Amino acid sequence: MIELDVLTAGEALVLFAAERPGALEHVDRFCRFSAGAELNVAIGLSRLGLRVGYVSRVGSDAFGRFLLAEMEREGISPALVATDPTRSTGFMLKSLAVDGADPLIDYYRRGAAASAMDATELAAAGPIDTRHVHMTGILPALSTGCRDLAFTMVATARAQGRRVSFDPNLRPRLWPSREEMVVTINGLAARSDVVLPGLSEGRLLTGKETPEDIAAFYLDAGAGAVVVKLGADGAFCADRSGLRAFVPGVPVQQVVDTVGAGDGFAVGVISGLLEGMDLAAAARRGNAIGARMVQFPGDSDGLPSRRELDGLAG
């Protein structure tokens, strides 16, 4: 029996972040990091002392070995990560953002090892006892097998009475159509206890404009609680008990890179809820970690340790 605080699943990627501004084709020096939304969340929760399981596949190649070593270094057991002898590990190039602009990213992930996952990944892992399952909308976009895995993990967790959090984390280029993306993402959200859409994501997925209406859409669909991320303005929280609250953001003097801020927010909300915080307090922690994340160039290097978390505002 594998005993965990949090279980998640996704595609681990190698990130090459440009060391100087400019078009990626002109950059000749990069720093190497691990990446992948769910892996970022797993790393953040592990740094806070939680037991985290991460389901994935990597190739039998240098990138795969790098990622497995990074997981072990971060305290995440590679026991749930399979090595695929026939497929490669995905990677990405990221430009160096200037003046807080969003970086440009080129992905090299088509047909990568993680896209071959399906619902049998969990059966192969053996019995797992976890308090919380976290999913994003990236996994079901990778393949039909990955979609089956995502829905199976959510259904299993709900049947066992475990809390499920879901971050839409939209990647429209991975989907065959916008309609399929919206239907699938909203289907997973409706089955989740806590939904974490960004404001622009919520508008695209629901057709609603305000945080209040986006939250109401998901509560009406079946979600237990919703936290709408509002960037620098903080977050809006709502749940079935009647909570409706805006939680202010945390000011940042200089934005270095916005990628990963939403994953940091998820780390704050999930860890807060597991520690018994109410939804608004967990969102305040999410805001604090998200604000810290945008001050670092990598996707996970801004995720705090427990000691660093205690020093953050909020």
Phi, psi and omega in degrees: 000125175267119181257125186226161167271320182221137174240134176218173182209146179175192180257120174276134181234154169268129180254128171250108183263128182298141180270349177219157180293162176128170178299141185302327181291347180256353181277133182245001179224131182226152169258144184258134178222167165276156180207177185118125188305311183291325177294321176302315179296317179300316179298315181298319180290322178296321179296337178270006175093009180271151178274117188238133173251138184231117180266123180197179171224142173231165177280163175274069186214178183299320179296317179298317179295323176299315182293319178298320178294322178295319178298314179298319179298328181271003178083018178257119182295134176279010185299333182261007181253117179272151175253123184262120183283350186246347182240155183267169175270135180287156175214172183213152174249136180231131179286160175275116182288151180236133176057037175079005178290155176291136179288161172267139184230132171249125180259144175230080190226354184300127180070014181290169187305317184297332181291347179273359180292155174209188186295345181284351180303320183289320179297322180292334183282339183089185182299133178230129176245114182228151179277333190210142174239131179242130180231159172230172179279000179284314182307309182292347178278345188285324182186168176294325177296318178294327177295317177299319179299315181298312181293325179294317180297319179293314181297318180296316180298317180294321179295331180269002179076023179267149178284141178239127171251149184218124177250117182305319174041062190295136172229078187305329182293342180275348186260146177295329180204157177296321181299315180296321178299312183296314182297315182292312181298315180292330176295319177291319180299319181296337181265004187255156178278324181226122180251137188235064180279149165283163183299313181294323176297314181300321179296317180294319186282330187249341186077006178264158185256320187265155176303322181298316182288324177297315179298317180298322179302312183285326175296318178295330181284343178130350179295151180276327181205156181223135172236112180268121181280130184243022179064228182297340181276357176102232185203157174243129183248141175209146176213180186286345178281352181108000178299132173217109187209137169269134178246117186295153178283173179253121182298144179231131181288319181219126176269122179265314185199125184276345182295131180095351181297320179293327176293320176298321177299316179299320177303316180296315182293312182297311181297321179297315180296320179294335178269006175092009177291153171283171189299318181294320179294320177296322178293325176298319176296319177301317178300318182295316180289320177300320178295323177293321183299321185287357179261009181232150185279332182275173181281340183226356185289345176270358180290128189277154165285174177300318180296317179293325177298320180297338179269356181278151174292151177088000000 
